[in-house]
Structure formats: structure tokens, C-alpha cells
């Protein structure tokens, strides 16, 4: 069955039918982390959102080249053109080399993503590994007249660009809005023609460790008057434009990231692409919304973040207990990617129960005995389930509706386990296959590998306890049988008596 995927395009502000530039192939670029600290819940959301898209596009039969970058240079404090490089600052505080910081936190980020069952991207380029490509981009913009050199730095000339194109098409801001919002008190303003201009290349100050020579001028001697680019480092916005073009071509299908990147980062990317190539590079811009705490965006700059490692270990004052990576994944998928998600420990506890319900339903399928035929309501449900799941996912990745439909599938599984309805072998196989594909392969919800040993141990312990309860019931020791059940319920473990014996779930 051919599927039509609708995705919300931030550029056009509407849902559009997805059609790849090259039939059967998709190029997707997603902004990755700036690696100067541990990943937090805000980092998990775009990673999981675009992991779902990556999985689903492949499921639909596309060959996807997914590029997610690592920012290890050029991202200055407060996302501005002045101040200290975030990684260099961390390195200075810890008295180590900047690349030690970048390497350490890149490893930790990828380890956290693996625990969350986020598939690795096809390519994970680093900004420091693509300095030449960024210089080439800057030189093209200079050659086309949309940038200028000032005191050894290179700035994008927004006013000149705005005369020929239009700056602000993604965010909806006008050049006048941006000028009005600019603060004259910022350091370094004197180098710019216009306060709204942004840095493409920054001259390195003597104390700046991460620096590269400018190679685009036939190895000319550096000029003391600042009329050619000096030894320095790329502006934050350059890396994604340069690396997206290198690995996906001058035009590609999807560019994603958090909604906080719409302005200025992605707006500047659009300007850089048009100024260098005279056309836009991206067909569909997609943005996930924010994770909030008490209504405020979660982020390092707000000092209100909880790292993923703290979630996994339960080591934060706002957490009532540790939460597994799959609980975090379920929590994020239980809301639509374009909606805000307000964090609370109670919400995570609800997500933990929802995840357990899905995984129990998948597990309980093995306990169903097929019959010669299906009950009419079961046959109807099985025949319609897959279509409902596709309808939800094709409507701009409506994962909450997908989960809701899968909850209903779990309800039907309970009915079948209790033998209140019948299902044929063919329908049982179809139901099991559909639930497995959508829960495990597409939503990526599985028993976490790092908890596998604990799950096996728990299974053995619970089997011993249920055997003791079964013996108490056989001896008509109802008081002991009920106490075991009630004590387990108090601990959050639900015991169900079925025609095939007692089963448990968390």
C-alpha cells in the first residue's frame, strides 16, 4: 500500500505531502549537539523525533542519508558573535585541551543516544573536520558580494542580501524587527556595518586556542589592516550549511532541529545558502518544540536542565526515582513533536506505566491460543489496526495517536488472554507482526539492553513468588495468597489471575 506522508514545513507554515527530490532517496540533515556538557532531556527530544522520522522513511522504502553534526568549534556564549567559545571556556575551566572536552562529551552523548535506542546517523561530521569547506562557503559569499571583511573578521551583509532576496522568511521576522531587537551595547559592534549582520569568520584573539589560517587567498601574507580574513575560526552558522552541502548536495529534502534554532541559526543558514549558490538548499524545514520545566525552556543557558545520566540514575532533586531510557523515550513520544512537553516526575511515572502496558501487551501475545476462527469484533479490529497506525503516522508523525491505537491493541490482547474472544492463527500472526513492527521497529520501544540482566533476574524472582502464591491457593491458604498479591500491588507490581495461571506486570 502506497503511503502519503504529510509533514509540517516551517518555511511554508503548513502541512505538505512529502516528495523527495530524488525518487526513492532522502537527504536529511539535523543539527546535533554542541559538545561541552552532558546531554539533557532537551537534547533527547530532537534526537528521538528525527530518529522516528528516519525509521519511518526507511520503513516506507526510502534509502535515507541522515547527517547529524557535532559542533566542536565556533559556538560562542549566548549564541552571539562575541564572547568565549563554549568548548574552549569549558576546557579553560577544567584546564584541559578543548578537543579533550569535545571528545569526552561526544562519547557520552552517543552513549546516551544508544541507551535511548536512537539509531546512529549515516554520517556524523564534526565542525573542526570541515574548516576548509566552511572557508570555501565564506569565500563564495564574499565573491558574490554578500559579505565583507572587517578587522580580519568576515560578516554577512544582511541589508545587501535583503535587497536581493528576503531575510527572515523562516522565522517571519523582518530586517527592521531584527534591527530594533539588536542591542547597541554589544561588544564588537563597531566592526559591523549593521548590528544585525552575523559573523561568518571570526579573527582569533591571542588567547583563543582553536584557530585556523585563512587559505582562500593564494597563501597571501596576513594583512595588518584587516582587509583580508585573519587567522581565526568559523561562525556558528557556517558549519551546517557547509556540511549539509558536502554530504547531501546543493539541494536536499529535510533539515531538522529544535524550534529554538529557527532564529537565528536556521534563518542564517538559508541566507548563507542563497548568498553562496543563488538558491535555497532545503525543501522541508522541520522543528520539534521544547521540553519545559514549570513553563520555562530546559537548557544549559537557563541552568534548569536535568542530564540524561541523572534521569537514568535518579540523581536529581526533581526526580522521585531513576527512570529507564525507554521510559524517557516513551515520555517524549507520548506528545506530538510540535507540541511543548512540560517535565515532571509524575509525568515520567505515568510514562513508565504506559511503556509497561505496551511491552506487556507485546509479551502477552505469546500466551494467546489461536482458534479456528476469529470473533467478528476481533477480526474487524485486526483488519483495521494497521491502516489506523499509518493514518496517524502519515499525519505529520502523530505518535500520541499511534500509541493510543497500540493501547487499544493491548486491550484486545487482554480480552484474548482472558479467553473472552477468539482469534484465528492468521489474525493472531498479523496482530503480533503489526504490534512488533510499530512498537519495537518504528517507535523504537524495547526492553533496554542495559537492563536486560536485571529483567531476567526479576523474571526468576517473580516466578518464585508466584509459585509460592499458587501453592498457598492450592492449600486454600487464602490469607497468604491475598497478602502476597496485595504486597506486590503496593510495590507497583500487578498480579493478574488468568485461565493459564497468574501473570505479573509493573
Secondary structure, DSSP 8 states (H G I E B T S, - for coil): -----EEEETTTTEEEE---SBTTEEEEEE---B-SS--BHHHHHHHHHHHHHHHHHHHTT-EEEEEE-BB-SS-BGGGSSSS-BHHHHHHHHHTS-HHHHHHHHHHHHHHHHHHTT----SB--BGGGGHHHHHHHHHHHHHTTSEEEETTEEEE-HHHHHHHS-TTTTT---HHHHHHH--TTSTTGGG-SSTT--EEEEE--TT--S-B---SSTT----TTS-S--SEEE-TTHHHHHHHHHHH-SSEEEEEEEGGGIIIIIHHHHHHHHHHHSS--EEEEEEE--EEETTEE--GGGT---BHHHHHHT-STT-SS---HHHHHHHHHTS-TTS-EE--HHHHHHHHHHHHHHHHHHHHGGG---BSS--HHHHHHHHHHHHHHHHHHHBT--HHHHHHHHHHHHHHHHHHHTTSS--BHHHHHHHHHHHHIIIIIIS-----GGGHHHHHHHHHHHHHHHHHHHHHHHTT-HHHHHHHHHHHHHTT-EEEEETTEEEEE-
